[in-house]
Amino acid sequence: MEDSTPQDDLPSKTRRKQAMHALQALGAELVELPKSRTDAIGLPDALNRALADARRFTAHEARRRQLQYIGRLMRDIDPEPVRAAIERFHGKSRAEAARLKLLERWRSRLIEDDAALTEYTAEHAQADIQALRTLIRNARREIAAARPPRAQRELYRALRDADGIQPSPDATEEDPDEQHTDVR
């Protein structure tokens, strides 16, 4: 006969330490993000102050202790929304990647077909049609003249802005499918 004691239901010390280290690592990722990004996540004030202090500290030991403190503060919040936000900021989210790919397909369709603009504006009523027409015309001229894709990038940015997608701070303004040829 085995009696189930309350201690059997508790996680082991190793599991608790692993969880603590995972929260510290998540806190370290938050420290590396710009302040504007951490503000957008909606963290508690105490955690925001601790993150600001950690960004200021340059001494190794002070920074290490501050990261431990941030890990301690992270125990009081749900870490999953924070992880999801960090993944979104780094572009690792599958949904985010799919939306960006959709924008790339829209850009290609808009450049190739005049009727695509009507379809796009039907789906995105807030889009500036006149600006899109100008960007499409300029992109077509660039392609015909074999010039660098400046207007194509601007078109992509306009589509992204109309879709409400914010660029990540570490992402370049170029999209991943463009060829990097420098014609001078």
C-alpha positions in Angstrom: 0.0 0.0 0.0 1.4 3.3 -1.1 0.0 6.5 0.3 0.2 9.5 -2.0 1.7 12.4 0.0 1.4 16.0 -1.0 5.1 16.1 -1.7 4.7 13.5 -4.5 2.6 16.0 -6.5 5.2 18.8 -6.3 7.8 19.1 -9.1 11.3 18.1 -8.2 13.9 20.6 -7.3 15.6 19.9 -10.7 12.3 20.8 -12.5 11.8 23.9 -10.5 15.4 25.0 -11.3 14.9 24.3 -15.0 11.8 26.4 -15.0 13.6 29.2 -13.1 16.5 29.2 -15.7 14.0 29.2 -18.6 12.3 32.3 -17.1 15.8 34.0 -16.7 16.6 33.2 -20.3 13.3 34.7 -21.4 14.1 37.7 -19.2 17.5 38.0 -20.9 15.7 38.0 -24.3 13.5 40.8 -23.1 16.5 42.8 -22.0 17.9 42.6 -25.5 14.7 44.0 -27.1 14.3 47.7 -27.5 12.2 49.5 -24.9 9.5 50.2 -27.4 9.0 46.5 -28.0 8.9 45.6 -24.3 6.4 48.4 -23.7 4.2 47.0 -26.5 4.0 43.6 -24.7 2.3 45.2 -21.7 4.5 43.9 -18.8 4.0 45.0 -15.2 5.7 48.2 -14.1 8.1 46.5 -11.7 9.3 44.2 -14.5 9.7 47.2 -16.9 11.8 49.0 -14.4 14.0 45.9 -13.8 14.5 45.6 -17.6 15.5 49.2 -17.8 18.0 48.7 -15.0 19.4 45.6 -16.6 20.0 47.6 -19.9 21.9 50.2 -17.9 24.2 47.8 -16.0 27.5 47.0 -17.7 29.3 45.1 -14.9 29.0 41.3 -15.4 28.0 40.5 -11.8 25.4 43.3 -11.5 23.9 42.2 -14.8 23.8 38.6 -13.7 22.0 39.5 -10.4 19.6 41.7 -12.3 18.7 38.9 -14.7 18.1 36.6 -11.7 15.7 39.3 -10.3 14.0 39.6 -13.6 13.5 35.8 -13.6 12.0 36.1 -10.1 9.6 38.8 -11.4 8.7 36.6 -14.4 7.4 33.9 -12.0 4.5 36.2 -11.2 3.3 36.5 -14.9 2.2 34.1 -17.6 5.3 33.6 -19.8 3.5 32.3 -22.9 2.2 35.6 -24.2 5.7 37.0 -23.7 7.3 34.2 -25.6 4.8 34.6 -28.4 5.5 38.3 -28.6 9.2 37.7 -28.8 8.8 35.2 -31.5 6.6 37.6 -33.4 9.3 40.3 -33.1 11.9 38.0 -34.4 9.7 36.8 -37.2 9.7 33.2 -36.0 5.9 33.0 -35.8 4.5 30.8 -38.6 1.4 33.0 -38.8 3.6 36.1 -39.2 5.7 34.3 -41.9 2.6 33.3 -43.8 1.3 36.9 -43.7 4.5 38.2 -45.1 4.5 35.6 -47.8 1.0 36.6 -48.7 2.1 40.2 -49.0 4.9 39.1 -51.3 2.4 37.3 -53.5 0.1 40.4 -53.5 3.1 42.6 -54.6 3.9 40.2 -57.5 0.2 40.0 -58.6 -0.2 43.8 -58.4 2.9 44.3 -60.6 1.8 41.7 -63.1 -1.9 42.3 -63.4 -4.0 45.5 -63.4 -7.1 43.6 -62.1 -5.3 42.6 -58.9 -5.5 46.1 -57.6 -9.3 46.0 -57.7 -9.2 42.7 -55.7 -6.7 44.1 -53.2 -8.7 47.2 -52.6 -11.9 45.2 -52.1 -10.1 43.3 -49.3 -8.3 46.3 -47.9 -10.6 49.3 -48.0 -8.2 51.4 -45.9 -5.4 51.2 -48.6 -4.4 54.3 -50.4 -5.3 53.4 -54.0 -3.6 56.3 -55.6 -0.4 55.7 -53.8 -0.5 52.0 -54.7 -1.1 52.9 -58.4 1.9 55.1 -58.4 4.1 52.5 -56.7 2.9 49.8 -59.1 3.7 52.0 -62.1 7.1 52.8 -60.7 7.8 49.2 -60.0 6.9 48.2 -63.5 9.2 50.8 -64.9 12.0 49.6 -62.7 11.6 46.0 -63.9 11.5 47.1 -67.5 14.7 49.2 -67.1 16.4 46.5 -65.0 17.0 49.0 -62.2 17.4 48.1 -58.4 14.0 47.3 -56.8 13.5 50.5 -54.8 9.8 51.0 -55.8 9.1 47.3 -55.4 10.3 47.6 -51.8 8.2 50.7 -51.3 5.2 48.8 -52.6 5.9 46.0 -50.2 6.1 48.5 -47.3 2.8 50.1 -48.4 1.1 46.7 -48.5 2.6 45.8 -45.1 1.4 49.1 -43.6 -2.1 48.6 -45.1 -2.2 45.1 -43.7 -1.2 46.4 -40.2 2.0 44.4 -39.9 4.8 46.2 -38.0 8.3 45.5 -39.2 10.6 43.8 -36.6 13.5 46.1 -35.5 16.2 43.7 -36.5 14.6 43.0 -40.0 16.0 44.9 -42.9 13.6 46.8 -45.1 14.2 44.4 -48.0 12.0 41.4 -48.3 13.7 37.9 -48.4 12.8 37.0 -52.0 14.5 39.9 -53.7 17.8 39.4 -55.4 20.6 41.6 -54.2 22.1 43.0 -57.3 23.8 46.4 -57.2 23.5 48.0 -60.7 25.5 51.2 -60.9 
